[in-house]
Amino acid sequence: MAVCSIDGVDLAEWLVRNELALDWPMYSKDEYDKAQRDAEHAGRGMCRQPR
């Protein structure tokens, strides 16, 4: 797995945190677990509940 970043921001973490991608622990080794839990808790992106 490679880390891609712009101005010091990890793009994969940003995508997971904004629920535009999901963490895949098999490859990330739980690197983005907290970001995914934060996004789920906040109801962002794919986790947003329909009204």
N, CA, C and O atoms as a GROMACS GRO file, in nm:
protein
  204
    1MET      N    1   0.084  -0.116   0.000
    1MET     CA    2   0.000   0.000   0.000
    1MET      C    3   0.089   0.123   0.000
    1MET      O    4   0.189   0.129   0.072
    2ALA      N    5   0.054   0.220  -0.079
    2ALA     CA    6   0.128   0.346  -0.086
    2ALA      C    7   0.044   0.456  -0.023
    2ALA      O    8  -0.079   0.448  -0.019
    3VAL      N    9   0.111   0.558   0.026
    3VAL     CA   10   0.042   0.674   0.082
    3VAL      C   11   0.055   0.788  -0.018
    3VAL      O   12   0.165   0.826  -0.057
    4CYS      N   13  -0.059   0.842  -0.059
    4CYS     CA   14  -0.062   0.957  -0.148
    4CYS      C   15  -0.108   1.076  -0.066
    4CYS      O   16  -0.203   1.067   0.011
    5SER      N   17  -0.039   1.188  -0.082
    5SER     CA   18  -0.076   1.306  -0.004
    5SER      C   19  -0.059   1.433  -0.086
    5SER      O   20   0.016   1.438  -0.183
    6ILE      N   21  -0.132   1.534  -0.042
    6ILE     CA   22  -0.120   1.668  -0.099
    6ILE      C   23  -0.107   1.763   0.019
    6ILE      O   24  -0.191   1.764   0.108
    7ASP      N   25  -0.002   1.842   0.019
    7ASP     CA   26   0.024   1.938   0.127
    7ASP      C   27   0.016   1.870   0.264
    7ASP      O   28  -0.034   1.929   0.360
    8GLY      N   29   0.067   1.747   0.274
    8GLY     CA   30   0.070   1.676   0.401
    8GLY      C   31  -0.059   1.607   0.441
    8GLY      O   32  -0.066   1.547   0.548
    9VAL      N   33  -0.162   1.613   0.356
    9VAL     CA   34  -0.291   1.549   0.385
    9VAL      C   35  -0.293   1.413   0.316
    9VAL      O   36  -0.279   1.405   0.194
   10ASP      N   37  -0.312   1.307   0.394
   10ASP     CA   38  -0.322   1.171   0.341
   10ASP      C   39  -0.456   1.160   0.267
   10ASP      O   40  -0.562   1.167   0.329
   11LEU      N   41  -0.450   1.141   0.136
   11LEU     CA   42  -0.573   1.139   0.056
   11LEU      C   43  -0.665   1.023   0.092
   11LEU      O   44  -0.787   1.040   0.094
   12ALA      N   45  -0.610   0.907   0.122
   12ALA     CA   46  -0.694   0.793   0.160
   12ALA      C   47  -0.767   0.823   0.290
   12ALA      O   48  -0.886   0.796   0.302
   13GLU      N   49  -0.697   0.880   0.387
   13GLU     CA   50  -0.763   0.913   0.514
   13GLU      C   51  -0.873   1.016   0.491
   13GLU      O   52  -0.982   1.005   0.548
   14TRP      N   53  -0.846   1.116   0.407
   14TRP     CA   54  -0.946   1.219   0.378
   14TRP      C   55  -1.070   1.157   0.314
   14TRP      O   56  -1.182   1.190   0.351
   15LEU      N   57  -1.049   1.066   0.219
   15LEU     CA   58  -1.161   0.999   0.153
   15LEU      C   59  -1.242   0.916   0.251
   15LEU      O   60  -1.365   0.918   0.247
   16VAL      N   61  -1.175   0.842   0.339
   16VAL     CA   62  -1.244   0.760   0.438
   16VAL      C   63  -1.317   0.849   0.537
   16VAL      O   64  -1.433   0.824   0.570
   17ARG      N   65  -1.250   0.953   0.586
   17ARG     CA   66  -1.309   1.043   0.686
   17ARG      C   67  -1.435   1.111   0.631
   17ARG      O   68  -1.527   1.141   0.707
   18ASN      N   69  -1.439   1.134   0.500
   18ASN     CA   70  -1.555   1.197   0.438
   18ASN      C   71  -1.650   1.094   0.377
   18ASN      O   72  -1.743   1.130   0.303
   19GLU      N   73  -1.627   0.967   0.408
   19GLU     CA   74  -1.710   0.854   0.364
   19GLU      C   75  -1.726   0.850   0.212
   19GLU      O   76  -1.834   0.816   0.161
   20LEU      N   77  -1.621   0.882   0.142
   20LEU     CA   78  -1.620   0.868  -0.003
   20LEU      C   79  -1.546   0.740  -0.041
   20LEU      O   80  -1.542   0.700  -0.157
   21ALA      N   81  -1.488   0.675   0.062
   21ALA     CA   82  -1.421   0.546   0.047
   21ALA      C   83  -1.433   0.475   0.181
   21ALA      O   84  -1.456   0.538   0.284
   22LEU      N   85  -1.416   0.344   0.179
   22LEU     CA   86  -1.421   0.266   0.302
   22LEU      C   87  -1.283   0.211   0.335
   22LEU      O   88  -1.206   0.179   0.245
   23ASP      N   89  -1.254   0.201   0.462
   23ASP     CA   90  -1.129   0.141   0.506
   23ASP      C   91  -1.133  -0.008   0.474
   23ASP      O   92  -1.236  -0.072   0.494
   24TRP      N   93  -1.024  -0.061   0.426
   24TRP     CA   94  -1.012  -0.204   0.400
   24TRP      C   95  -0.896  -0.254   0.486
   24TRP      O   96  -0.782  -0.255   0.441
   25PRO      N   97  -0.927  -0.296   0.610
   25PRO     CA   98  -0.824  -0.331   0.707
   25PRO      C   99  -0.722  -0.435   0.659
   25PRO      O  100  -0.608  -0.435   0.704
   26MET      N  101  -0.764  -0.523   0.570
   26MET     CA  102  -0.672  -0.625   0.518
   26MET      C  103  -0.548  -0.561   0.456
   26MET      O  104  -0.438  -0.615   0.463
   27TYR      N  105  -0.567  -0.445   0.396
   27TYR     CA  106  -0.457  -0.376   0.330
   27TYR      C  107  -0.406  -0.257   0.411
   27TYR      O  108  -0.287  -0.226   0.407
   28SER      N  109  -0.495  -0.190   0.482
   28SER     CA  110  -0.454  -0.068   0.555
   28SER      C  111  -0.400  -0.099   0.694
   28SER      O  112  -0.343  -0.010   0.758
   29LYS      N  113  -0.416  -0.222   0.741
   29LYS     CA  114  -0.373  -0.260   0.876
   29LYS      C  115  -0.438  -0.169   0.981
   29LYS      O  116  -0.374  -0.129   1.078
   30ASP      N  117  -0.568  -0.138   0.960
   30ASP     CA  118  -0.648  -0.053   1.049
   30ASP      C  119  -0.600   0.092   1.057
   30ASP      O  120  -0.633   0.163   1.151
   31GLU      N  121  -0.522   0.134   0.959
   31GLU     CA  122  -0.470   0.272   0.957
   31GLU      C  123  -0.583   0.375   0.956
   31GLU      O  124  -0.568   0.484   1.011
   32TYR      N  125  -0.696   0.340   0.891
   32TYR     CA  126  -0.804   0.437   0.875
   32TYR      C  127  -0.928   0.400   0.955
   32TYR      O  128  -1.036   0.454   0.929
   33ASP      N  129  -0.914   0.311   1.050
   33ASP     CA  130  -1.027   0.267   1.132
   33ASP      C  131  -1.092   0.383   1.206
   33ASP      O  132  -1.214   0.398   1.203
   34LYS      N  133  -1.012   0.465   1.272
   34LYS     CA  134  -1.067   0.578   1.348
   34LYS      C  135  -1.137   0.677   1.255
   34LYS      O  136  -1.244   0.728   1.289
   35ALA      N  137  -1.078   0.704   1.140
   35ALA     CA  138  -1.140   0.796   1.044
   35ALA      C  139  -1.276   0.743   1.000
   35ALA      O  140  -1.371   0.820   0.986
   36GLN      N  141  -1.285   0.612   0.976
   36GLN     CA  142  -1.412   0.555   0.934
   36GLN      C  143  -1.515   0.560   1.046
   36GLN      O  144  -1.631   0.592   1.022
   37ARG      N  145  -1.474   0.529   1.170
   37ARG     CA  146  -1.567   0.535   1.282
   37ARG      C  147  -1.615   0.678   1.304
   37ARG      O  148  -1.733   0.700   1.333
   38ASP      N  149  -1.526   0.776   1.291
   38ASP     CA  150  -1.565   0.918   1.306
   38ASP      C  151  -1.668   0.956   1.201
   38ASP      O  152  -1.768   1.022   1.232
   39ALA      N  153  -1.645   0.914   1.077
   39ALA     CA  154  -1.739   0.946   0.968
   39ALA      C  155  -1.874   0.880   0.991
   39ALA      O  156  -1.978   0.941   0.969
   40GLU      N  157  -1.872   0.754   1.035
   40GLU     CA  158  -1.998   0.683   1.062
   40GLU      C  159  -2.074   0.753   1.174
   40GLU      O  160  -2.196   0.771   1.166
   41HIS      N  161  -2.003   0.792   1.278
   41HIS     CA  162  -2.066   0.860   1.392
   41HIS      C  163  -2.128   0.994   1.350
   41HIS      O  164  -2.235   1.031   1.397
   42ALA      N  165  -2.060   1.065   1.259
   42ALA     CA  166  -2.107   1.195   1.214
   42ALA      C  167  -2.214   1.182   1.105
   42ALA      O  168  -2.281   1.280   1.073
   43GLY      N  169  -2.230   1.062   1.048
   43GLY     CA  170  -2.331   1.041   0.943
   43GLY      C  171  -2.295   1.108   0.813
   43GLY      O  172  -2.382   1.157   0.742
   44ARG      N  173  -2.166   1.111   0.781
   44ARG     CA  174  -2.121   1.172   0.656
   44ARG      C  175  -2.127   1.074   0.540
   44ARG      O  176  -2.127   0.952   0.561
   45GLY      N  177  -2.131   1.127   0.420
   45GLY     CA  178  -2.117   1.050   0.298
   45GLY      C  179  -2.208   0.929   0.290
   45GLY      O  180  -2.329   0.941   0.306
   46MET      N  181  -2.148   0.812   0.265
   46MET     CA  182  -2.225   0.688   0.248
   46MET      C  183  -2.300   0.650   0.374
   46MET      O  184  -2.398   0.576   0.366
   47CYS      N  185  -2.256   0.699   0.491
   47CYS     CA  186  -2.320   0.663   0.618
   47CYS      C  187  -2.440   0.750   0.649
   47CYS      O  188  -2.514   0.722   0.744
   48ARG      N  189  -2.462   0.854   0.569
   48ARG     CA  190  -2.574   0.944   0.595
   48ARG      C  191  -2.704   0.868   0.579
   48ARG      O  192  -2.723   0.795   0.483
   49GLN      N  193  -2.792   0.887   0.673
   49GLN     CA  194  -2.923   0.821   0.669
   49GLN      C  195  -3.018   0.899   0.580
   49GLN      O  196  -3.023   1.022   0.589
   50PRO      N  197  -3.094   0.830   0.495
   50PRO     CA  198  -3.193   0.900   0.411
   50PRO      C  199  -3.302   0.962   0.498
   50PRO      O  200  -3.335   0.910   0.604
   51ARG      N  201  -3.355   1.073   0.451
   51ARG     CA  202  -3.460   1.141   0.526
   51ARG      C  203  -3.595   1.102   0.479
   51ARG      O  204  -3.695   1.150   0.532
   0.00000   0.00000   0.00000
